[in-house]
Amino acid sequence: MKEKPNLRAQRSKRLPTFLEASISVLSLIMSVGISVAFLGLDPQMPMLLGVAMAAFIAWRCGFGWAEIENSMVKGITRAIPAIMIFLLIGALIGIWIVSGVVPAMLYYGLQTLSADIFLPSTLIICAIASLATGSSWGTSGTIGLALIGIGSTLGFPLPILAGAVISGAYFGDKMSPLSDTTNLASAMAGTNLYTHIRHMVNTTSISFAITLLIETILGIRYSGIVVEGVNVIEILGILENNFVISPLMLIPPIALIFVSIKKVAALPSLALGIFVAAAIGYSIQQVSITEMMHVSFAGFNSVTGIGTIDDLLTRGGIVSMSYTITVVLVAMMFGGIIEESGQLKTLIKKLLAKAHSTGSLVASTVLTTLISNLVLCEQYMSIIVGARSHAKEYEARGLHAKNLSRVVEDSGTVTACLIPWTSGGAYQASVLGVGTFAYAPFAFFCWISPLVTLAFGYFNINITRIEDDPETQLYRTN
């Protein structure tokens, strides 16, 4: 008897069409957008619908279930380092609150920061802290959290406060030589780190100046309103009654900044911040080891009697990061499928086909990094994909690699926090207690930056050719 052919084994793989790839991406964006913005749902389940659609498109293109599953696992694996940081930051926030670190920063901040300059001061303080540490996440979860508390007690709306914190934090993340994304962007594009930073000065300074102007105007507008009914003396008294307030409480954030400047890796830096604060909590606040262990896992529960203070201080712990971690896990499943099945490659190829002028090439790079943030759900991957997919085209047109590194940094690093299902967006929303869609319109620096870099591209401003600076053009295509 003639043996029947194995139809399953005969299936051949193919690249998805542009329509198929677009369906995957739009299914994720629309399901999450509608569910979160209009139905008030959490994004995890809607995101799974996007995962299912991406898997179906991959299957249509000839991929078997084992390959699709492996692509999801590969995507999740990329998120493991971020998840480890999430866990430690959750523990750090809980320990810093129970040990009096965050209450002390609130106490001193309320005495020194007035309402009329609060928003621009928040922007500048977070920018300096992030520039010193190279970490937007660390800045938001520590100094940013304290500034949110100060601002909320003064009566500022939380989304506006979160926007100022995030704008400042991402300025430093973008410009600091200690930042992972800054080093990654220069390496992927193929230029010197400090050449990359110097080339970002023009676009970044304009974006930051516009943001500072907006924050100043907002601060003046709200200053006459927010201070009404705010009894700062009462709040200071309540903090003193519930915590020992001393300059010693500022040692943990100072230590964290110091080790970051010394280029100590994120995990041991955060661990040091936890242990130093725990030692202070045990010796000065008289917090038992049992209570600190509980708070580091379950978070701190504040009962001062002041709503704004209790809302701020009732947080932290590893448990508080479960929402963020689940968002990231599902998002990385989607990103793994999109990348491994060639759907992302199809989308980028379509964009490059339209890039005829320098301005359109810059626009293609910006869109690629944005799409990568949307579908790969991680700012590191958006930088890698944006840079590597365009490097040969920039060199072929005689454009210096530092143009490419600047564009991917201007559009990849700063926009990740504007998307709810990226690790950056999920983290900021969880730590600051403000939804991504709520703070995104007020994170001015993060959406002004790509607009400025687009304008520079189309008006041929700050575009350097290879012959103008050949020594710092490190990347060469074969």
MOUR-V300817 format. One line per field, one symbol per residue. phi: phi as a letter, one per 30 degrees, with the letter a starting at -180 (. if undefined). A space follows every 50 residues. Layout:
# MOUR-V300817
phi->???
This chain:
# MOUR-V300817
phi->.ddddddddddcdbddddddddddddddddddeddddccicddddedddd dddddddddddjdddeddddddddddeddeeddddedddedddddddddj ddeddddddddcccddcdddddedddddddddcibddddddbdddddedd ddddjddeddddddddedddddddcddddddddddddddjbdeddddddd edddddddddddddddddddddddcdddiccddddddddddcbdcaeddd deddddddddddidddddddddeddddddddddcdiddddddddddccjc ccbdjcedddddddajjdedcddddddddddddddddedddiddeddddd dddcdccdddddddddddddddddcciadddddddddddcedddddcicd ddddddddddccddcdddcecdddddddddddibdedddedcdeedcded ddddddddchciccceddaddcdddbdc
